[in-house]
Amino acid sequence: MGRFKGWLRLPEDDPAQALHVEIDLDEERIAIRSDAGVEIGSWPLAEVGVHAEDDGFRLRVEGEHVVLTTEDDGRFALALGMAAGSPRLRRLMGAALRSSG
């Protein structure tokens, strides 16, 4: 489904302090690792709650909440199978669909 670059932070943290990460997404799992290649975590998608917000994607993993933003939020949302989001995210999803077609 894809490899993405992005930023990960706790909801209460300043976005400027977010950790730069790489996200590997396939049909069954999401894996997140730091730029240095250190694995932060790998989880079955069925165990990860994802909700799109204006400031990024809220992930609920193992009872914790984190905020993930990517360099290509539209393509990331499509890869996750999201059908809705904020007007900004819907525009990005539409642009991603047009560019892949």
N, C-alpha and C positions, 0 to 999 in steps of 0.2 A: 504494500500500500504506500510505503514511502519512508523517506528519511528527511527529517526537518532539522533546522537549526532554530534555537529559541532561547528563552530566558525563563528561569524558574525562581520563584520566591514564595515566601509565606504571605498570606493576605495582608497582614499588618505591616510588612516590611516596605521600605521605600523602593519603588521600581528601579531607581538608579543603582540599587545594591543587589539586583538580581544576579543569579549565577548563570553564566552562558552555558547552554547544554546542547546536546544532540539527541534527537528523538527518533527511535526506530519504531515504526508502526507496521504491523502486519494484520492479517485477518483475525488473529487470536490474541496477540500480545502488544503491549507498549513497553518499550525499554527506554530509560532516560539515563544518560551518562554525561559527565562533565566534559569540557573541552580537552582535558588531559586524559580522557578515556576511562576515568573511574566511574564504575557503575553506581548510580544513585538508586536505581531500582528497576525491576522488570516484573510486570504483573499481567495476568490474563485480563483482556478487555472487559470480560463479564464482571470482574471485580472492581472496576474503576468507574466511578460516577463522573460524568463530564457535563458541565453546564457552561454555555457561552455567556460571558459578561462583557461590558464595554472595555474593561481593562485586561481581558484575556480569557482563557479557559480556566474555569475552576475545576480542579480535579480532587475527588475524594478517594483517597487510597489508604487502606488499613486504618480507617478512623481519623485520618489527618486530612486537612485541606491545604492545597497549594494553588498558586496561580501560575499558569503556563502561557506564555505568548510565543508566537513563532514568527519567522520571517515571511511566512506565507499562510496567514490564518485562513484564507479562503480554501486553499487546497487541503490544509489540515482538517478543516471542518468537513469537507467532502469525503476525505479518507476515513473519517470517523463515522460517516453515514448521517451526519446531522442534516436536518431538513429545514431548520429555522434558526434564527438568531436576530441580533440587532440589525437595524437597517444597514449599518456599516458592514457587518459580517455578510449579510445577504448580497451586498454589492460585490464584495470580495469573492464570494462563492460563485456568483454569476460570471465574473471576470475569469476565474479559474476554469470554469466550464467552457467558456468561449475560447480560451487559449489552448485547451486540450483537444478541441474538436477540429 
